[in-house]
Amino acid sequence: MSSLYRFTIFGILTAVLSIGTAAQDLGSSNKIFSRAKKAAKSEKAAEKSSTKPKSRSSRTKTASKKDRTESTPGKPARKESQAVSTGKEKFTEFKGPPISVVEISKSKSAVKIPTKISAADADRYEGFIETGNNARDDRNYSAAESAYKQAKAIKPSDSRAIYGLGNLYSDQQRWEEAENAYRDALQLEPANAIANIALSFVLTQPIAAPNLSERYEEAEMLARRSIELAPLNTLAHDQLGVALELRGLIRTETENAYRKAIQLDPSFAPPYAHLGRLLRRRGLNQESAAAYQNAIRLSTEVATMILVADVMQSEQRYAESEQLLRKALASDPRNPSALYLLGRALTTQSKFSDAERVLLTSLTVAPNTYMANSLLGSLYARQGKLDLAENALLQALRSVSPLEKRSLSRQFEIVGDGYLSSGKSRNAERTYRQAIALDPEKESLASKLLKAQRG
């Protein structure tokens, strides 16, 4: 969990920061999965000796209606229902994680199980997909979610709408919902390498799950599966390294995974940052610094700037991450991932007014983001602005997942402690009740509630 909980006790803040950096806080960024395109080309080059005809590679991003037809001179456009699946679908864009995740394929071969629907419904489906794509590009997440859900209702077996949902949930750091969407997509396309990477990625996000070891083991398994399916995919090897590192394996195999990703695409920045972190953990500071320098030098796109900054934050290098994040936001001012991470960097450096401004901007883009609301609540609590803190936490409550309820309960408890210490017993009682509703098994909350009731 990456939120910063605390009222006045520095020890609480330190403890929570250690929780926030314990997990790989990758988040999700624009066009990261476009790296899969290079891997796809490399794989095709390796297969040139084969006599089997090659299928056309699919494009990045969800297809709009016009992309679903093919026309030749003198012939009508071919409908999607007439298309033949290539069996080599590539979901090749990673949008933005806190930070954003996989882009929907433009390939009509994304459909695994043909669904017989009317021509009118097929047109409606394509219209909803296009509407969802455009709304997501415009950061209108509620409209995008509605459009993708309507598309899914028309063609449940077409994975594009499901990927759309997973992507926009990832944009907003709604990790549990993103996980469910990508699991649904894998049910349709278990042999899709990028789908395996996407789910592995989500499983390595910093959430307060009680079964983190199991999640990281599954993330490793999915990364290995994606390598089996696409041995030359840079992301697959990098994600394997992340999963192994989260499992506490920081020796040769993990280093080799990152170095393999670098070998496959020397221009891709995130593996350098991951390698830099790994080498620092092993005490190889000089080699680590060199890897980080390469990561910063190669971070020329918003997506890679965000991911490298996020790796830096996992090592509490917030000031350095701030520089990259500001550079990313100069190119993409409404990127919710960059805004959230910058807000966190500023909060940890006690730049409260700047952090508040950035987080409020983030919430204008993605108002239903639990993590940004939660962090804003912590920011206000640190300054003793308890009413504002409580309101922010109530907004976080609207989108809290079951896995995050205990963390949010702790935040309400801290605000309650602040109210109680300042003599506002009724306010303290209210927030303690909310904390209990979120975590009824925590016995100490009952005694605090009783104390507040007694005034």
Disulfide bonds with the S-S distance in Angstrom:
none
